[in-house]
Amino acid sequence: MKLRTKFLSIPLSLWWASLLAFASSGVIMVISTNQVSNTTQMAYRWEPSAAAGNTWAHSWAEFPVSNIYAYNSFLAIWNGSTNWGTPVQLTAPNGNQLQSDVNIAWDSFRSRFVFTTLDGMGGGVWYGYYDSMGTHWTPTPVFPSSSGNWDYPSIGVDASGRIIIGAVRFPSPPTYFAAVSTDGVNFSSPVQIGSLPGAQSRVVATDNQFYTFAPRLNSSNLPIAVDLYQSADGANWSSPTTLATFESPLNNTPSSVSPTLYYAPLLAAAGYTNGLWAMAIQINFSQYNNVYMCTSDRGCGVVNGAADDQFLAGVSVSADGGYWISYLTYSTLNTRQLPLITQAIYFPAGAGAIGATTSTGIDPTSWFFRPDRCLSSCYAAGDFNTVASNPYAAATTPFIKASSHQSDLFQIFTQDPQTQPNAQNFKPNFIPFPKGADLRGHAVPFPPGEPAAIGLAPEKKIGIAVRQNP
């Protein structure tokens, strides 16, 4: 689907600006739903990441059905008016195309998209950027594979153009490192952050500060708390501050539910050059996975408390001072039965949250059927699902669904306008808590030994296991 015809007679930047006056009206409109990936091969799309700047960008990985070891990553840029440009395949200077975990951000100081990715399964971490001339890479990896096996790379850019990249180094115990660039090309030597293991951590940048959000994992390798570290230079980091303590969420659907879906109970985080940041993670809330969010200026809370599992959540911060959250969930409460839907929730600055069901009828059995994300094989769309937003109360939220090519990456442009929406709007059941709250009393523990309550060790998620037919 393309953008509505009546919007195409003006440049996209002016179109977004013309809608600014309608922000915070109490409704969300789905402007369009677009297919991002347009390669013609049969493939499983995986782990979408989005970024917003003077246009929009998406990245994702693909596993061709014919050879799932051909793990390729792509980047696509919105063409400014009607659709997504031709995807650019990311190939690092060493020629390795087995890249994964692409994380992208907008460098407002240099007006270009930046990205970080792995050069293989447990390999090194590279940095690159995309401008009108195409993709550009650092001559050497920021974190070389010779210094360890790396995973979970993330990237952020502050208002002065300093770029920070964070990643987890294995083997056990996993430790978290960060490196900083002041010129957009060369990076400092990696610095370890804190003494906690640091697996699944994410780093972000704001106006002139860097933040690392580090989950603590239990003996079943599932998150039970989130700690926050802060730094002014990327080399010297504060002691950790606990944002929340909670009972561990489900790793995947309970054993009584079919089919088995991977919930990706990993942390999402975002920052913006206006000084704001946000963190989101799944927690056990009354025996369901509900998304929990903390922000720099609005405190914390359950985003939309419901008797329904919410998963593959992404969070974004934008220049309008607002926050966006998007996640997948089941279409009917209390059932955990297909199909899935996507819901987006917008937190305007100084106003209450606005929610909308933005896509329906998603069949996850077209996703990659993997044996390495659950104790038994399960359908999975990736470990992260990153959303993006811009200053005009607009957002892009990606999702993966069935297509003629097995599955494809789609995204939804949403806007908070004054006009009548074509989305199913609702008032989110936001449940506030103070930062540092202990939420364990709001959980119902899962039965011991329940496969859904056991996660795989993070380092064991590195690599691709042979696909098993469901």
Buried (B, 14 or more C-beta within 10 A) or exposed (E): EEBEEEBEEEEBEEBBBEBBEBBBBBBBBBBBBBBBBBBEEBBBBBBBBBBBBEBBBBBBBBBBBEEBEBBBBBBBBBEEBBBBBEBBEBBBEBEBBBBBBBBBBBBBBBEBBBBBBBBBBBBBBBBBBBBEEEBBBBEEBBBBBEEBBBBBBBBBBBBEBBBBBBBBBBEEEBBBBBBBBBEBEBBBEBBEBBEBBBBBBBBBBBEEBBBBBBBBBBEBBBBBBBBBBBBEBBBEBBEBEBBBBBBBBBBBBBBEBEBBBBBBBBBBBBBBBBBBBBBBBBBBBEBBBBBBBBBBEBEBBBBBBBEBBBBBBBBBBBBBBBBBBBBBBBBEEEEBEBBBBBBBBBBBBEBEBBBBBBBEEBBBEBBBBBBBBBBEBBBBBBBBBBBBBBBBBBBBBBBBBBBEBBBBBBBBBBBBBBEEBEBBBBEBEBBEBEBEBEBBEBBEEBEEEBBBBBBBBBBEBBBBEEBEEE
